[in-house]
Amino acid sequence: MPTIIKQTSMTINGEKVNTEKTLPVINPAKETEVGVSPVASRDDLNKVVFAARTAFPKWAALSMEKRAEMLEKLADVIAKNREELARIFTLEMGRPINAAFGSYTEIDHAASWCRAVSNYRVPREVIEDTEKHRVERIRTPLGVAGLIVPWNFPVMLAMWKISSALLSGNTIVVKPSPYTPLTTLRIGEIAREIFPRGVFNVVAGTNELGQWMTEHPDIDKISFTGSTATGKKVMKSAANNLKRVSLELGGNDAAIVLEDADPKEIVEPLFWSAFSNTAQVCVATKRLYVHEKIYDEFLDSFVQYAKKIPVGDGMEPTTMIGPVQNKMQYEKVKDLINDAKRTGANIVCGGNVEDKTGYFIPITIIDNPPENSRVVTEEAFGPVLPVIKYSDYEEVIKKANDTSYGLAGTVWGRDLELARTVAEKLETGTVWINEFQVMGPQYPFGGHKQSGVGVENSLDGILEYTNSKVIMLKKK
């Protein structure tokens, strides 16, 4: 199987666009260059925004049914190119190609997500209808939407944004992460024959390009997924022309295991809630609280399960967990592990990062660290997990909520009434009970506190790309 990806191009106004300046794309498993990405200039951005602005009136005037037909065609071409896209995805992102939550899964979900969103329709709401008066609320598209996509789910999260923005009548400018641009650029290439010129645009570049997009006066909406620190900068830049923003940001999600939970039943799902995609998931379990009555039994089973999971190159068929995606994140995770060692943490699994090729971090589990330790208070976004003992439910809820984040959480136990009570007290946008990371186009997804602004997915997420417009008619 080839390991070098052919050069991909940007899509501007339906045309192939290359740039003189390029950026190497690194395979995190081998630290070798697998492709090059274009680097858009400010002039390129102005051209693509002009193209999207020019295409907007005709695209917005199309019926939602016509726009939905094109989304279905997009889903078809993604599915048709599944093998190629999954290979590119693994080479640039590092995720195992065959794992349960691997590259094929990402491509398949992207296609099915796009197809599902195409079935939604934005309703016309009748607020009042009397003999003398009729009041309706309709929704109109915002205009040009800038969609800034992260490196951890570069296809799936792109499709969340793309499908909702296009269905609701906006034209789009998509910017993938400079770490993982190639799969998204390739989707832009295969989509050129589907959409009218200027409707579906994909540009690539450094983080500087993202700043230019958020500042651009002719971009009407920014949908950004990434860190909370960057999200604050996006919001500040967007304030210049009061463009709408949707922000899906960081989290420090807690899992709470109740005293009646069966350790043997929950070890496997809890492991994957924390470590799937090498723990590079916004809604991954990042703090695991276990009741003292079952703590020792659970921790022993959890560690034994973790030691059986193969970590390696995502192109190898047996690999279940791949490398950390980029060197900057790799160094951050190593620093957290080293800090835990310096402060005397009891590391019961992993912890020793080998000096070898690839951004590989062993699955690392830390036994009952202090609440004020960095590994508890900071989002690792890598395969490091603190497991923490607790005795009182109100106490653990307070600890779970003691963070500036509020993205998601999980509760595990047999007493469903108690589990629901705990879930309702967690200050998060989503709580799963006895399951994890269940996502669907029908479920609104967003964060509380500093984990985000607005929602993605469901009808609520589609409406984020629209204006609310009230029409009042006096009949007599």
N, C-alpha and C positions, 0 to 999 in steps of 0.2 A: 504494500500500500504506500503510495507516495507521501512524503512528509513535508514537501515544499508546496505552498499554496500559490497558485498563479496570481498575478497582480490583479487586484480588484480596483474598481474605479468609483468615483462619486456619481450620483445621479442628480443632475440639475436640469430642470425643464425637460425631462424625458430623454436627456442625452448623456452619453458617457463623458465624464470630465476627469482628466488626470491633472496632477500638479507637479511642478518642478521639484518642490520640496516634498520629501517623503519621511515616514517614520517607521523604524523597524518594529515588527510584531514578534514577540518572543514566546517560544514554547516554554512554559514554566517547568515542565518535567525535564527538559534537557538544557535549558538556558541557551538555546540556539534560535537563530532567526528563521521563522517559517513563512514570512511574507512581509510585504511593505504596505503601508497605508498612505493614502494621499493626505496632505496637510493643507486645508483650505486657508486662503488668505481672507482678509477683511473684504477685499473686492469680490472674491468668490461668494462670500456670505451675502453681500449686497445684491449680487446677481440672482442668487437662489431665492432670496426673500422677494425680490421684484417679480420673479417668475411665479412664485406662489401667490403673491398679491394679485397678479394679472389673471391667474387661473381661477381665483376664488369666486367671482360672481357666477360664472357658468356652473361651477361645481356645486355651489350652494343652491342654485336654481334647479338642479336635478332632483327628481323625486328620491325619497329615501330608498325606495325599492330598487332604483337603478344603482344607487351607491352600494346597496347591499349585494347586488349581483356581482359587482366588481370585487367586493371583499371576499365573496365566495370563490371567485377565480384566483384571488391571491392565496387563499387557503389551499386551493388545488395545486398551484405551482410550488408552494412550500412543501406539500406532501410529495409531489412528483420528484423534487430535488432533495429528498430526505437524506439519502446516503451522502451526497456531497456536502450538504450543510452540516450534518452531524460530524463528519470528518474534520471540516474546517473548525467547527466549534471546539472539538476536543484538542486540536493542535494549538489553538490560540488561548483557550480558557483553562485547559488541563483536566476538565471533568471526565471521568471514565465514560467511554463510549457505550458500554454495554450494561452499566450498573442500573439498578432499579430507578434511581433518580439521575440517570446519566444523560448523555447528549442526544440519543435517539428520543428519549422522553421529552426533552426540551423542545425539539423540533416538532414532535407529534402534538404536544400541548399547544404550541404556537398556532399550528394549522387548525386544530379543533376549536381553539379559543376564538380565532378570527371568524370561523364559520358560525359559532354560537352567537357572537355579537351581531353578526349580520341579520339575525332574526329579531333583534330589538327594533322598536319603533318609538320615536319621541311623541308623546301624546299631546293632543290639543285639549286643554282642560276648560270646561265650562264652569265658571265660578258662580254665575247668576244668570237666570233666564226667566224673565217675567213678561207680562204684557207690554210693559213700558221700557224694559231695559235688558240688554244681553251683555254679559262680560265674559270674555274668554282670555285665557293665558296661552300664548304660543311660545315656542322656543326658536331662536334664530342662532345660526353658527357665529362664532366670534370672529373668524377671519383666518389668519395665519397662525398655526400652532407650532411652537418650537418644542421638540420632544428630546430630552436629554436622558440618555440611557446608561446605566451602570455596567460594570464589568462582570458582576457575579451571575446575572441572568440576562445576558445581552440580547437574546432572541425573545424569550418569554415576556420580559418586561417591555421590550419594544412593541410587541404585539398588543399588550394591554393598552398602550397609548395610541398606537396607530389605528387600531380598529375602532375605538371610541371616537377619536378625533375625525376620522374620515366619514364614518357613518353619520355623524351629526352635521356634516357639511363643511368642515374646515379643510383647508389645504395644509400640508405639513412639511416641516423641515426636521429631519431626524438626525441627531448627532450621537453616535455610539461612543463608548469610552475609548481613549487612545490605547488602552491595554487590549481590548477585544473588539476591534472595529470590523474585522473581515467578514464574519457571518452576516452582520447587518448590511454591510455594503453589498454583499452578494445578493441578499434579498432585494435590495434596491435595484440591482441589475435585472433580475428575473421578473421584476414587477413593471418594467418599463413599457411593455406591450399591453398592459392591462388598463392603466389609468391615463386620462388626458394629460397632456404636457403641463408641467408645473404643479400638479396635484400632489404627487408623491416624490419627495426629494430626500436624498440622503447625502450628508456631507460629513467629513471626518477631519480631525485635527487634534491639537493639544487642548488642554483645559482653557487656554486663552480663547479658543473658539466658543466655548460655552459662555464665557463672560460676555463676548461680543453679542451672542444671541440674546442673553437676558437684558442687555442694554438697548437692543435694537428697537427703534421707535416704530417700525412697521411689523413687528411680531406682536400679536395680540394676546397670546397665551403661552405660558411656559409650564410644561409638565416635567418635573425633575425628580429623579430617584438617585439618592446618594447620601453622603454624610450630613449630619445635622449642621456641622460647621459650614459646609459649602451651601447648604440650603438657606442658611441665614444670609449669605452673600447674594444668593439668587433673589431672595425676597427684597433685599435692599436695592439691587439693580433694577428689578422690575418696578419698583416704586416710582422711577423716573417718569413713566407714562401710565402708571397705574394699570399695567397689564395684569391679567388674571394669572394666578399661579396655583398649581397643585404640587405639593411637596410630599414625597414618601421618603422618610429619613431614617436615622439610626434607631436602634433599640437595644435594651439590655434585658431581654425577656426572661421571666422567671417561670419555672415549672414547680408546682407544689404537689408533692406526693402525700396523700392522706394516710392515716395510720391503718386503714382497712385495706389498702391496696395490696395485691399479690405481687411480690417482687418478681417472681418468675414470669408473670404475664406481661409486665410493663418494661422489663429491661430492654428488649429489642426495640419497641417503638420509641422509648425515651432516648436510647442511644442515637437513633437516626434523627430524632427531633433536634438533637444537639450537633451531630456531626455530618449529616448529609451535605453534599457539595463542599466538603472539607470545612464545614461550619461557616461557610461564607454565604449566609442567608440572613436577611434582615430579621426574620421571625424565628430564627433558631433559638433553642433553649440555651441561654448563656449563664444562667444561675439555676442550679437544681437543688431545691429544698426537699428534704426527706424526713418524715417523722421519726423521732428517736426510737420508737418501738420496732421499726423495721429497718433502721438505717444500716446496721452492720450487715445484715443478710442481703439487703439490696446492693450495697456498695461492692460486696464481694462478687455477686453475680454480674454486676455491671462491668467491673474491671475484667472479669474472665471473658465476657462477651467481647469487650473492646480489643482484647489481645488477639482475637481470632480474625479480625478484619484486615484484609490485605490492603496495604497502601503502596501506590506506585504510579507508573506512567499510565495515563488514561487510555492509551492506545492498546495496552495489554488487556486481553479478554477477561482475565481473572481479577483485575484491579477493581476495588470497591470505593476507595477514597484516593483522590489524586493530590497533587501539590497545591500549595497556596498559589494564587493566580499570579502575583507579581512580587518583585523584590521588596518594594516598600512595605507591603503588607507582611511579607515574610519576616522582615527585620522587626516590625512592630510586635508580632506574635512572639518571636524569640526574646525580645526585651521583656515581655510580660512573664515568660517562663523564667528568665534569669532573675527577675525581681522576686518572683515567688521563692526561688531557691535562696536568694540573699536574705529573705525575711523568715526563713526556716519552715516553709510550707512542707506538708507531708504529701509528696507526689507519689501516688500509688500506681500510676500507669504512665509510661512515656517519660517525657521531660528531657531526654537527651537528644539534642539536635545534631545529627552527624554532619561532618564537613564533607559533603559530596555534591555531585552535580544535581541540580534541580532544587526547587523551593519546597522541599519536603519537611514537614513538621510532624513528628509522631503524635498519635492520639494521646493527649495528656489529660489526666484526671487528677484533681487536687482534693484531698480529703479535709473537709471542714476548715477552710481558711477563715481568718477573721473577716467580719463584714466590711471593715475599712481597707482591706487589702486591694491592690490594684486589679487583681484578677477577678474580683467581685464587682468593683465599682465601674470598671471600664469595659466597653464592648470590645472583645478580642477580635472578632471576625476571623477566627482561625480555630484550629482544633485543640482548644484548651478549655476545660470545663471545671468550675468549682462545684463540688457536691457538699451541701451544708446541712447540718443537723438542726432540727427545731423540735419544740415540745408543745407549743401553744398556737392555736390557729390565728387568733387575733395578732399575735406577735409576728407570725410569718407573713401575714397579709401586709402588715406595716412595713416589714423588711422588703417585700416584693415591690411595694409602691414607693420605696425610698430611693427614687431615681428621677432624673429629669426627663427620662424617656417614658413612653407609654404606647408601644407598638402592639405587642401581643403577649400572650401567656398561655400556659396550659395547667390543668388540674387533673389529677389522676386518683381514682378511688372507686369503691363499690357503692358507697352511700351517695347516690346521685343528688339527693336533696342538699346534703352538705356540700357536695362539689359545686352545685349551682350557687349556693350561698357564697362560697369562697370566690367563685368566678365573678359574681356580680360586684364584689368589693374590689376587684383588681382594676386599677386605673389604666386601662388599655383599650385600644380600638377593637381588638378581637381576642376572645378566649376560647380555646378548644378544651373540651372535657373528654378525657380518655381517647384522644386522637391528636394529630398534630399537622400543621401546615396544609390543611384541606382548603384548597383555593378553587374558585370557580367563577366564571363570568357573571353568575347570578348573585354573587356575594359581594356587597360593598366592602372595600378594604381601605383603612386609613388609620392614622395614629392619633393618640392623645398627647398632650403636653408638647415636648420638643421632638416628637417622632413624626410630625407631619402637619400638613394643612390640606383640607379637602379629602376626597376619596377617589379611588379608582374602582372600576368594574361596576357591574349591575347598571340599572337605569340611572342611579345616582351618579355613577362615574361618567356616563355619557353626557349627562346634563352639565357636568363641570366644563364642558366645551361649548356651552350655549349661553345666550342671553335670555333672561326672562322678559317677555313683552306682554303687557296687558292691553287688550283692545276692548274699548267700551262703546257700545252702540245704543243710542237713544232711539227707541222704536216710534214713540209718539210724542 
